Amino acid sequence: MTTSTSTSLISIVAAPPSGRAKAVVLDHHDYASSVILRGRTVPWDNAVEYCAYFSQAQGLLRPDTALLDLGRLYDHLATGNTRLEAAMAGRSRTGYALRTLLADEGTTKSVQEFATVFAQTAREPVVLRIPSPMNWLLATHAFGGAAYVAELSADDAENASMYVSDWLRSFTKLPISGVLLDDRCHKEGGAHVSVPLETYTPIANVTGNYRWTLGQLDGRQVKLHAETAEGGYIPDAFWHGAQIALPDTDFFYAEVPVSARPEDVLARLESFK
């Protein structure tokens, strides 16, 4: 087994590199693209430019990890890709579209190259965020001609996790600290089938082999596989200066809203010390 070593996410939770009392895992995508890029397109097609922009945001906000959202990258690469869309629609079998997406050589190569540059330039421990297998299954299900998702089950999600686990092995040479599966419903009224983290044994086997901490974001908390530590979400109102109590949790996960003022965000981050 060949892999690069990195501090695991659970170790970061135990001893935050920032020196804060509790580690902060930060998704600053929307906020940073507004404040730093000022309306310009996020440079997903140029990993070096993206990493320079990302590093600037990290320097301003100083989170304890460098969070790379591969779900967003896949969305960018797949949008308008008629060749890939046609391949995903090749069969109606449940999971075929997702399996085709993750096995596509050109797309996978682009993602691997992007992630490699990101990992080589990140100053903080790298955490990958991807859709949970069920959410990825829901997002790709329609390509096979399926109009309804209510019939999807935990068994389907577990089968999908085998495709995801095989795909994750392509990142084993990178210094990855953790993998977070995003199982949240991001669209009000959108299709969603909640599946426990324990369902995804194939993924847990891969992350365990490479000592990556595995976690899942659900509607209430961040749960870590085989760990008692749990993460809590920081409400949007906190970043707007509201004096509210934060969850009593082992670490924090936050998405800084695009509407937050930079001075409020920096002041809120200072309050974590």
Buried (B, 14 or more C-beta within 10 A) or exposed (E): EEBEEBBBBBBBBEEBBBEBEBBBBBBBBBBBBBBBBEEEEBBBEEBEEBBEBBBBBBEBBBBBBBBBBBBBBBEBBBEEBEEBBEBBBEBEEBBBBBBBBBEBEEBBEBBBEBBBBBBEBBEBBBBBBBBBBBBBBBBBBBBBEBEEBEEBEBEBBBBBBBBBBBBBEBBBBBBBBBBBBBBBBEEEEEBBBBBEBEBBBBBBEBBBEBBBBBBBBBEEBBBBBEBEBBBBBBBBEBBBBEEEEBBEBBBBBBBBBEEBEEEBBEEBBEEBE
